[in-house]
Amino acid sequence: MEEKKEFQPYIPANKVTPELTVTSVIMGILLAVIFGAANAYLGLRVGMTVSASIPAAVIAMGVIRVIMRKNSILESNLVQTIGSAGESLAAGAIFTLPALYLWAREGVMEKPGLVEITLIALIGGLLGVFFMVPLRNALIVREHGTLPYPEGQACAEVLLAGEKGGANASTVFAGMGFAALFKFIIDGLKLVPSEVNLRGSLKNYPGTIGTQIYPAVMSVGYICGPRISSYMFAGGIISWVILIPLIVLFGGNMLMYPGTETIGEIFAASGAEGIWSTYIRYIGAGALAAGGIISLIKSLPLIVRTFRDAIKGFSVSSGASAARTEQDINLKIVLIAILVLTLAVWLVPAIPVSLIGAIIVVIFGFFFATVSSRMVGLVGSSNNPVSGMAIATLLIATLILKLTGEAGADGMQAAIAIGSIICIVAAISGDTSQDLKTGYLLGATPKKQQIGEVIGVVASALAIGATLNLLDSAWGFGSAELAAPQATLMKMVIEGIMSGNLPWGLILIGVCLAVVVEILGIPVLPVAIGIYLPVQLNACIMVGGVIRWFFDKMKEGDNKEQTVSNGILFCSGMIAGEGLVGILLAILAVFGVGELLDLSGKLNLPEWAATIGSVIVFALIILSLLAFTIWKKQPKKTEE
């Protein structure tokens, strides 16, 4: 108890201010749905999602403090707590659930229903929140000073800056507006192509390089920074400038599985993209799987220690503490809720999981919730190996299901349902940890934050099924528009174990590449994602990383930190804006309106003119970022 008294939060425990209000709940639900849909679209395109906590906090400050003129930091904190749940649930869902749609397209099983998707997402999200309740005391309170929780601290600093008159909600909204406009020009009106490509001009060199011009993709590079961006770009160089030319030059007339035509015929018909979709995807999948497992193995000592501390946390956690800042949801309610959710996994007909699967869910769910919570405390949510945990779960669950007689389509469907729930549990528990850290620093009531997380999960789960159905109907998962790399990988893992019918030679090449990258001391997962994804997408991310590198290299001064921060806020807004317009265009595409907006056929521009147009639009996107960062006048801090 003495350790707790040493830390004094911004709002003292004996002071009660508005938190879980009608305003915070409504705003939080809106942001959870918006950022959940935007991140679902982004993650299915580039294989990565970004944290919504800081932009949600900024928007909350802008509305509550500036527009409503209320001075309530804990109310703003509840908005970001509820709002960020949407992004995390979307991240867990898109890494796995699209596999069901891919199987449905192949005729393996029926298309998943809205109820099935919603229930899987809801149960995974609620388990992630409830597993984190007993962990709060062990990880947030007792480990304060040891586990930094970087996103949680950053979010607290943003909210505190808002208290001092430094709200930057306008920057987020500006990013949303600019990105919405550019997205509509590129994919709505289709005035310019979405890519600029440079094909190999040498006679015997079939390499390809180019860049996309999407604001959200560039924003991912800025937020991730130059290191991660360069690793992804290096992966793209390996696959598109080295591996594809080697396969074409030495393959020639060879017929190589899984291709049904010779390598030369595939290249003649579809170019480098055909070689990528036929062969490179499997090499990238092998690298991704190996990278996820390597990151998990490296974390084993941390995993063991965290799990041991979590078990102790059950005996320490209390729901009826005298201090407001120490109140959690009652532990009896938590245990009953976990039991009910576990039974629901087994007994609800819409969820294709047996009793054995339900047991796997609760055991692996709590285990990986503890791992995720501690991992994000040390390295942040961006480096949380959620996909690695999902792969490990799928490998074990699929083997158990096959050994117990659940094979074929039913076993595959059960395996992806189990993996989806575990993936969402890991993502939500990590997000909840960051939010509780923010609340701990500010002096929020943990119980109210935990209730807020539940509200955010319910709202997001109700929206994610419709979002996935809409995106699949508009473009289809696994397409050029929505590559869905993690879900495709999960699908391949399950199929490989169930049938053994996979190009293991190509996958083994990817595994070996991942091992070499690890030996060199380079993070494996960004490179593996780069190998898997199109080089044009990686190059666009790299442009954002280069801009961030330029800002980081600015001379130290009062404006450097603010410039970088404005860039993060503007890019967060651009990701949300493009994601929302992407959803809008998907709706229009489903109803057949999208074709009416398409002006590309009417303009019929020559290739050189279209390329120049794309370059101009991309330059304008970059200039808009510069306008709200290095060219933005900093407000004078004279008003409260």
C-alpha positions in Angstrom: 0.0 0.0 0.0 2.9 2.4 0.6 4.1 2.1 -3.0 0.7 3.2 -4.2 0.8 6.3 -2.0 4.1 7.4 -3.4 2.6 8.1 -6.8 0.2 11.0 -7.0 -2.0 11.2 -10.2 -3.1 14.4 -11.8 -6.6 14.2 -10.3 -6.3 13.1 -6.7 -8.2 10.0 -5.5 -10.3 12.0 -3.1 -11.6 14.3 -5.9 -14.5 13.2 -8.1 -15.0 14.7 -11.6 -17.2 13.6 -14.5 -16.0 10.5 -16.3 -18.5 8.0 -17.6 -21.1 10.5 -18.8 -23.6 10.4 -21.7 -21.3 12.7 -23.6 -18.2 10.5 -23.2 -20.2 7.3 -24.0 -21.8 8.7 -27.2 -18.5 10.2 -28.5 -16.6 7.1 -27.6 -18.9 4.8 -29.4 -18.8 7.0 -32.5 -15.0 7.0 -32.5 -14.9 3.3 -31.8 -17.0 2.6 -34.9 -15.1 5.2 -37.1 -11.6 4.2 -36.1 -12.5 0.5 -36.1 -13.8 0.7 -39.7 -10.9 2.9 -40.8 -8.3 0.5 -39.3 -10.0 -2.5 -40.7 -9.7 -1.0 -44.2 -6.1 0.0 -43.5 -5.0 -3.3 -42.1 -6.6 -5.3 -44.9 -4.7 -3.1 -47.4 -1.2 -2.9 -45.8 -1.2 -5.6 -43.1 -0.7 -3.0 -40.3 -2.9 -0.9 -38.1 -2.2 2.2 -36.1 -3.2 3.2 -32.5 -6.3 5.3 -32.3 -5.8 6.4 -28.7 -4.0 9.7 -29.4 -6.2 10.9 -32.2 -9.3 9.9 -30.2 -8.0 11.8 -27.2 -7.3 14.9 -29.3 -10.8 14.8 -30.9 -12.3 14.3 -27.4 -10.4 17.4 -26.1 -11.5 19.4 -29.2 -15.1 18.7 -28.6 -15.4 18.6 -24.8 -13.0 21.4 -24.0 -13.2 23.7 -27.0 -16.7 23.3 -28.4 -18.6 22.3 -25.2 -16.3 24.4 -23.0 -16.1 21.8 -20.3 -12.9 21.3 -18.3 -13.0 17.6 -17.7 -9.8 15.6 -18.5 -11.2 12.3 -17.2 -14.2 12.6 -19.4 -11.9 13.1 -22.4 -9.9 10.1 -21.2 -13.1 7.9 -21.2 -13.8 9.0 -24.7 -10.4 7.7 -25.9 -10.7 4.6 -23.8 -14.0 3.6 -25.5 -12.8 4.9 -28.9 -9.5 3.0 -29.0 -11.3 -0.3 -28.4 -12.6 -0.1 -32.0 -9.1 0.0 -33.5 -7.9 -3.0 -31.4 -10.9 -5.2 -32.0 -10.6 -4.4 -35.8 -6.9 -5.4 -35.7 -7.6 -8.7 -34.1 -10.5 -9.5 -36.4 -8.9 -8.6 -39.8 -5.8 -10.8 -39.0 -8.0 -13.9 -39.0 -11.7 -13.7 -39.9 -11.3 -12.9 -43.7 -10.0 -16.4 -44.1 -13.6 -17.6 -43.7 -14.6 -15.4 -46.7 -11.7 -16.7 -48.7 -12.8 -20.3 -48.1 -16.4 -19.4 -49.0 -15.2 -18.0 -52.4 -13.3 -21.2 -53.0 -16.5 -23.2 -52.3 -15.0 -24.9 -49.2 -17.7 -23.6 -46.9 -20.6 -21.2 -46.8 -20.0 -17.5 -46.4 -19.9 -16.5 -42.7 -23.0 -14.9 -41.4 -23.2 -11.5 -39.7 -24.2 -13.2 -36.4 -21.1 -15.5 -36.4 -18.7 -12.7 -37.1 -20.3 -10.4 -34.5 -20.3 -13.1 -31.8 -16.7 -14.2 -32.4 -15.6 -10.5 -32.2 -17.7 -9.8 -29.2 -16.6 -12.8 -27.1 -12.9 -12.2 -28.0 -13.2 -8.5 -27.1 -15.0 -9.1 -23.8 -12.6 -11.9 -22.7 -9.7 -9.5 -23.5 -11.2 -6.8 -21.2 -12.1 -9.3 -18.3 -8.8 -11.1 -18.4 -7.1 -7.7 -17.9 -9.0 -6.8 -14.8 -7.0 -8.9 -12.4 -3.8 -8.0 -14.3 -4.2 -4.3 -13.6 -2.9 -4.3 -10.1 0.0 -6.6 -11.0 1.2 -4.8 -14.2 -0.1 -1.2 -14.0 0.2 -0.4 -10.3 2.9 -2.7 -8.9 5.1 -2.4 -12.0 4.7 1.4 -12.3 8.2 2.8 -13.1 9.2 -0.6 -14.5 6.8 -1.0 -17.4 6.6 2.4 -19.2 3.5 1.6 -21.5 4.7 4.2 -24.1 1.4 4.8 -25.9 -0.4 5.1 -22.5 2.0 7.7 -21.3 1.9 9.6 -24.6 -1.9 9.7 -24.5 -1.7 11.1 -20.9 0.7 13.8 -22.0 -1.6 14.8 -24.9 -4.6 15.1 -22.5 -2.5 17.1 -20.1 -1.4 19.3 -22.9 -5.1 19.9 -23.7 -5.6 21.0 -20.1 -3.0 23.7 -20.6 -4.6 25.0 -23.8 -2.6 22.9 -26.3 -5.4 21.0 -28.0 -4.7 20.2 -31.7 -8.0 18.6 -32.7 -8.1 20.9 -35.8 -4.9 19.1 -37.1 -6.6 15.7 -36.9 -9.8 17.0 -38.6 -7.7 18.7 -41.3 -5.9 15.4 -42.0 -9.3 13.6 -42.3 -10.5 16.2 -44.8 -7.4 16.3 -47.0 -7.2 12.5 -47.1 -10.9 12.2 -47.9 -10.5 14.6 -50.8 -7.4 12.8 -52.2 -9.0 9.4 -51.8 -12.1 10.4 -53.6 -10.0 11.8 -56.5 -7.9 8.7 -56.8 -10.4 5.9 -56.2 -13.7 7.6 -56.5 -13.4 9.8 -59.6 -10.3 7.9 -60.7 -8.8 11.0 -62.3 -5.3 9.6 -61.8 -3.9 6.1 -61.4 -3.2 5.0 -57.9 0.3 3.8 -58.7 3.4 5.1 -60.5 5.5 2.2 -61.8 8.9 1.9 -63.4 9.3 -1.4 -65.2 12.7 -2.9 -65.9 14.0 -1.3 -69.1 17.0 -3.6 -69.5 16.4 -6.4 -72.0 16.8 -9.3 -69.7 15.8 -7.8 -66.4 12.2 -8.2 -65.4 12.3 -6.3 -62.1 9.6 -3.8 -61.1 9.5 -0.9 -58.7 7.1 1.9 -58.1 4.9 3.6 -55.5 1.3 4.0 -54.6 0.0 7.5 -53.9 -2.5 7.0 -51.1 -2.3 9.4 -48.1 -3.1 6.7 -45.5 -0.3 4.4 -46.7 2.2 7.3 -46.6 0.9 8.2 -43.1 1.6 4.7 -41.9 5.3 5.2 -42.8 5.4 8.6 -41.0 3.9 7.2 -37.8 6.0 4.0 -37.8 9.1 6.0 -38.5 12.1 5.5 -40.9 13.4 2.3 -39.3 10.3 0.2 -39.7 9.5 1.8 -43.1 13.0 1.0 -44.4 12.7 -2.6 -43.2 9.4 -3.1 -45.0 10.9 -1.4 -48.2 13.9 -3.7 -48.0 11.5 -6.7 -47.9 9.8 -5.3 -51.0 13.2 -4.9 -52.8 14.1 -8.5 -51.9 10.9 -9.9 -53.5 10.3 -7.5 -56.5 13.8 -6.6 -57.5 15.7 -9.8 -56.6 13.4 -12.9 -56.2 10.9 -12.2 -59.0 13.7 -11.5 -61.7 15.5 -14.6 -60.5 12.4 -16.8 -60.9 11.6 -15.4 -64.3 15.2 -15.5 -65.6 16.0 -19.0 -64.4 12.5 -20.5 -64.5 11.9 -19.9 -68.2 9.6 -22.7 -69.5 9.6 -24.5 -66.1 6.2 -25.6 -64.7 6.5 -25.1 -60.9 3.8 -25.8 -58.3 1.5 -24.1 -57.4 1.4 -22.5 -60.8 -0.7 -24.2 -63.5 1.2 -22.6 -66.4 4.9 -22.2 -67.0 6.7 -19.3 -65.3 7.3 -17.7 -68.7 3.6 -17.9 -69.6 2.6 -16.4 -66.2 5.0 -13.5 -66.6 3.9 -12.9 -70.2 0.2 -12.8 -69.2 0.4 -10.9 -65.8 3.9 -9.5 -65.5 5.7 -9.4 -62.2 2.3 -9.2 -60.4 1.5 -12.7 -61.7 4.8 -14.1 -60.3 4.2 -12.4 -57.0 0.7 -13.8 -56.6 1.7 -17.3 -57.7 5.0 -17.8 -55.9 6.2 -14.8 -53.8 3.2 -14.8 -51.5 4.2 -18.3 -50.2 7.8 -17.1 -49.6 6.4 -14.1 -47.7 4.0 -16.3 -45.8 6.9 -18.5 -44.7 8.9 -15.5 -43.5 5.8 -14.1 -41.7 5.2 -17.3 -39.9 8.8 -17.7 -38.9 9.0 -14.1 -37.8 6.0 -14.5 -35.6 7.3 -17.6 -34.0 10.8 -16.2 -33.5 9.4 -13.1 -31.7 7.3 -15.5 -29.5 10.4 -17.6 -28.7 12.5 -14.6 -27.8 9.8 -13.5 -25.4 9.5 -16.8 -23.6 11.3 -15.7 -20.4 9.1 -12.6 -20.3 6.0 -14.8 -20.9 6.8 -17.2 -18.1 7.5 -14.3 -15.6 4.3 -12.4 -16.6 2.1 -15.5 -16.4 3.4 -16.2 -12.9 2.8 -12.6 -11.8 -0.7 -12.7 -13.3 -1.7 -15.8 -11.3 -0.6 -13.9 -8.2 -2.7 -10.9 -9.4 -5.9 -12.9 -9.0 -5.4 -13.0 -5.3 -4.4 -9.3 -5.0 -7.1 -7.7 -7.3 -10.0 -6.2 -5.4 -13.2 -4.7 -6.6 -14.2 -2.8 -3.4 -11.3 -0.6 -2.4 -11.8 2.5 -0.3 -9.8 4.7 -2.8 -11.6 5.7 -6.0 -8.4 5.2 -8.1 -8.1 1.5 -6.9 -11.6 0.3 -7.7 -11.9 -2.5 -10.3 -14.9 -4.4 -11.5 -15.7 -7.0 -8.8 -13.6 -10.1 -9.3 -16.7 -12.4 -8.8 -18.4 -10.7 -11.7 -15.3 -11.0 -13.8 -15.0 -14.8 -13.1 -18.8 -15.4 -13.8 -18.5 -13.4 -17.0 -15.5 -15.4 -18.2 -17.3 -18.7 -17.4 -20.5 -17.5 -19.3 -18.4 -16.4 -22.3 -16.5 -19.7 -22.4 -19.8 -21.7 -22.3 -21.1 -19.4 -25.1 -18.1 -20.4 -27.3 -19.1 -24.0 -26.9 -22.9 -23.9 -26.8 -23.9 -21.1 -29.2 -24.7 -22.8 -32.5 -23.4 -19.8 -34.6 -19.9 -20.3 -33.3 -18.4 -23.5 -34.8 -16.3 -24.5 -31.7 -16.6 -27.7 -29.7 -15.9 -28.2 -25.9 -12.2 -28.9 -26.6 -12.1 -25.7 -28.6 -13.7 -23.7 -25.8 -11.1 -25.0 -23.3 -8.3 -24.0 -25.7 -9.9 -20.5 -26.0 -9.9 -19.9 -22.2 -6.5 -21.4 -21.5 -4.7 -19.7 -24.4 -6.8 -16.6 -24.1 -5.7 -15.8 -20.5 -2.1 -16.9 -21.3 -1.8 -14.6 -24.3 -3.7 -11.8 -22.5 -0.9 -11.7 -19.9 1.8 -11.9 -22.5 0.2 -9.1 -24.6 -0.3 -6.8 -21.5 3.3 -7.0 -20.5 4.7 -6.9 -24.0 2.9 -3.6 -24.8 4.2 -2.2 -21.5 7.7 -2.7 -22.6 7.8 -2.2 -26.3 4.4 -0.6 -27.1 1.4 -1.8 -29.0 3.0 -1.4 -32.4 5.5 -4.1 -31.6 3.1 -6.5 -29.9 3.4 -9.9 -31.8 -0.3 -10.5 -32.0 0.0 -12.4 -35.3 2.7 -14.6 -33.8 0.4 -15.5 -30.9 -2.4 -16.2 -33.4 -0.1 -18.4 -35.5 1.1 -20.4 -32.4 -2.5 -20.8 -31.3 -3.6 -22.0 -34.8 -0.8 -24.5 -35.1 -1.6 -26.1 -31.7 -5.4 -25.8 -32.1 -5.5 -27.2 -35.6 -3.3 -30.2 -34.6 -5.5 -30.9 -31.6 -8.7 -30.6 -33.7 -7.3 -32.9 -36.4 -6.2 -35.5 -33.8 -9.6 -35.5 -32.2 -11.4 -36.1 -35.5 -12.4 -32.5 -36.4 -11.0 -32.3 -39.9 -12.1 -31.0 -43.2 -14.1 -27.8 -43.6 -15.6 -28.1 -40.1 -12.2 -28.4 -38.5 -10.8 -25.5 -40.5 -13.8 -23.3 -39.6 -13.4 -24.2 -35.9 -9.6 -23.5 -36.0 -10.1 -20.0 -37.5 -12.8 -19.2 -34.9 -10.5 -20.2 -32.1 -7.6 -18.3 -33.6 -9.8 -15.2 -34.2 -11.0 -15.1 -30.5 -7.4 -15.5 -29.2 -6.1 -12.8 -31.7 -8.8 -10.4 -30.5 -8.1 -11.2 -26.9 -4.4 -10.3 -27.3 -5.2 -7.1 -29.2 -7.9 -5.9 -26.7 -5.9 -6.8 -23.6 -2.9 -4.8 -25.0 -5.1 -1.8 -25.7 -6.8 -2.0 -22.3 -3.4 -2.0 -20.6 -2.4 1.2 -22.4 -5.7 2.9 -21.5 -5.5 1.8 -17.9 -1.9 3.2 -17.7 -3.3 6.5 -19.1 -6.0 6.5 -16.4 -3.5 5.6 -13.7 -1.4 8.6 -14.5 -4.4 11.0 -14.8 -6.3 9.6 -11.7 -9.2 7.9 -13.5 -11.4 5.3 -11.9 -10.3 1.9 -13.2 -13.8 0.4 -12.8 -15.3 3.1 -15.1 -12.5 2.7 -17.6 -13.1 -1.1 -17.7 -16.9 -0.5 -18.2 -15.9 1.9 -21.0 -13.8 -0.8 -22.6 -16.8 -3.1 -22.5 -19.0 -0.5 -24.2 -16.3 0.1 -26.9 -16.0 -3.6 -27.5 -19.8 -4.1 -27.9 -20.1 -1.2 -30.3 -17.1 -2.3 -32.4 -18.2 -5.9 -32.5 -21.7 -4.9 -33.8 -20.0 -2.8 -36.5 -17.1 -5.1 -37.6 -19.2 -7.8 -39.2 -21.0 -5.3 -41.4 -17.7 -3.7 -42.3 -16.1 -7.0 -43.3 -19.1 -8.0 -45.3 -19.1 -4.6 -47.1 -15.4 -4.7 -48.0 -15.6 -8.3 -49.2 -18.6 -7.5 -51.4 -17.0 -4.4 -52.9 -13.5 -5.7 -53.6 -13.0 -9.2 -52.2 -10.3 -10.2 -49.7 -7.0 -11.3 -51.2 -7.5 -8.9 -54.1 -5.1 -6.1 -55.1 -7.3 -3.6 -53.2 -7.5 -5.7 -50.0 -4.6 -8.1 -49.8 -5.5 -9.3 -46.2 -1.9 -10.7 -45.7 -2.3 -12.0 -42.2 -5.7 -13.7 -42.8 -4.3 -15.3 -46.0 -1.4 -16.6 -44.0 -3.6 -18.0 -41.3 -5.7 -19.7 -44.0 -2.6 -21.3 -45.5 -1.3 -22.5 -42.0 -4.6 -24.3 -41.3 -4.8 -25.8 -44.8 -1.2 -26.9 -44.6 -1.8 -28.8 -41.3 -5.2 -30.2 -42.4 -4.3 -31.4 -45.9 -0.5 -31.1 -46.2 -1.1 -29.6 -49.7 1.2 -26.6 -49.6 4.3 -25.5 -51.6 6.5 -26.2 -48.6 9.6 -25.5 -50.7 8.6 -21.9 -51.2 7.5 -21.5 -47.6 10.9 -23.0 -46.4 12.7 -20.3 -48.5 10.7 -17.7 -46.6 11.6 -19.3 -43.3 15.3 -19.3 -44.2 15.1 -15.7 -45.2 13.5 -14.8 -41.8 16.3 -16.7 -40.0 19.0 -14.8 -41.9 17.3 -11.5 -41.1 17.1 -12.4 -37.4 20.8 -13.4 -37.4 21.7 -10.0 -38.9 19.9 -8.4 -35.9 17.1 -6.9 -38.0 13.4 -7.1 -36.9 11.9 -10.0 -38.8 8.2 -9.1 -39.0 8.5 -5.7 -40.9 10.9 -7.3 -43.5 8.5 -10.3 -43.8 5.5 -8.1 -44.3 7.6 -6.2 -47.0 8.4 -9.4 -48.8 4.7 -10.4 -48.8 3.2 -7.1 -49.9 3.5 -5.3 -53.2 6.6 -3.1 -53.5 4.5 -0.2 -54.6 2.8 -0.2 -51.2 6.1 -0.5 -49.4 7.6 2.4 -51.4 4.7 4.6 -50.4 5.3 3.7 -46.8 8.9 4.5 -47.2 8.1 8.0 -48.5 6.3 8.7 -45.2 9.3 7.3 -43.3 11.7 9.6 -45.2 9.6 12.6 -44.3 9.6 11.5 -40.6 13.4 11.0 -40.8 13.7 14.6 -42.1 11.7 15.9 -39.2 13.7 13.9 -36.7 16.9 15.3 -38.1 15.8 18.9 -37.6 17.8 21.0 -35.2 16.8 20.8 -31.6 14.5 23.6 -30.7 11.1 24.5 -29.4 9.3 23.6 -32.6 10.9 20.2 -33.4 8.8 18.1 -30.9 5.7 20.0 -31.8 6.4 19.5 -35.6 6.7 15.8 -35.2 3.6 15.6 -33.0 1.6 17.6 -35.5 2.7 15.2 -38.2 1.5 12.2 -36.1 -1.9 13.9 -35.5 -2.3 14.9 -39.1 -1.3 11.5 -40.4 -3.7 9.8 -37.9 -6.4 12.0 -39.3 -5.4 11.1 -42.9 -5.7 7.4 -42.0 -9.1 7.9 -40.5 -10.3 10.1 -43.5 -9.1 7.7 -46.2 -10.5 4.7 -44.3 -14.0 6.4 -44.0 -14.0 7.3 -47.7 -12.9 3.8 -48.5 -15.9 2.5 -46.6 -18.1 5.0 -48.5 -16.8 3.9 -51.9 -17.3 0.3 -50.9 -21.0 1.1 -50.2 -21.3 2.9 -53.6 -19.6 -0.1 -55.3 -22.0 -2.6 -53.8 -25.0 -0.5 -55.1 -23.4 0.0 -58.5 -23.0 3.8 -58.1 -19.2 3.7 -58.1 -19.1 3.1 -61.9 -21.0 6.4 -62.5 -18.3 8.3 -60.7 -15.5 6.7 -62.7 -14.0 9.4 -65.1 -11.0 7.4 -66.2 -12.7 6.0 -69.3 -14.1 9.4 -70.3 -10.8 11.2 -70.0 -8.9 8.5 -71.7 -5.5 10.1 -70.8 -2.3 8.8 -72.4 -0.1 6.8 -70.0 2.5 9.6 -69.7 -0.1 12.2 -68.8 -1.8 9.9 -66.3 1.6 9.2 -64.7 2.3 13.0 -64.4 -1.1 13.4 -62.8 -0.4 10.8 -60.2 2.9 12.4 -59.4 1.2 15.8 -59.0 -1.4 14.4 -56.7 1.2 12.6 -54.6 3.2 15.8 -54.4 0.1 17.6 -53.1 -0.4 15.0 -50.4 3.1 15.5 -49.2 2.7 19.3 -49.3 -0.5 19.1 -47.2 1.5 17.2 -44.6 4.3 19.8 -44.7 1.7 22.6 -44.4 0.5 21.3 -41.1 3.9 20.6 -39.7 7.0 22.6 -40.6 5.0 25.4 -42.2 2.4 25.6 -39.5 2.5 28.6 -37.2 2.6 27.6 -33.6 -0.2 29.3 -31.5 0.9 31.7 -28.8 0.1 30.3 -25.4 -1.6 33.4 -24.0 -5.1 32.1 -23.6 -6.3 29.5 -21.2 
